[in-house]
Amino acid sequence: MIYGENAHSNLHHSVAFECHTQDGTDPAKLLERHVGHPGYECYTPNMPPEFYLCERFLINWAIGSEVSEA
């Protein structure tokens, strides 16, 4: 993600998910076909079922967020 002065009017938040398959195969092979697609609304009937492989948060960021150390 690239964030700078020009992003303030367009970028509200960013969420990244960690993806896992039940059988240990590479989830990228299932998700690659969606690269370049205009997108889907999350958790609606038209969302591809393989998107449910990615439900664990990896990082969540919003304008004004601060880094917190564990």
C-alpha positions, 0 to 999 in steps of 0.5 A, a space after each residue: 500500500 502506498 500512502 501519501 498526501 494525495 491519498 487523503 481524499 481517496 483512502 479511508 482504511 486498509 485491511 489485509 487478511 491471512 488466507 489458509 486452505 483446509 488441505 494445506 495447498 497454496 491459497 494463491 492458486 485459488 485466488 489468482 484468478 480474481 486479480 485484476 477483477 473490479 471486486 466483490 462486496 464482502 459477505 454477499 451472495 455474489 462473493 466467491 466462496 474461496 474468499 472465505 479462506 481469508 478471514 483471519 486479520 493480518 493487519 488493519 489500518 485507518 487514517 489516524 492509526 498509530 503503531 502500537 508495540 506488543 
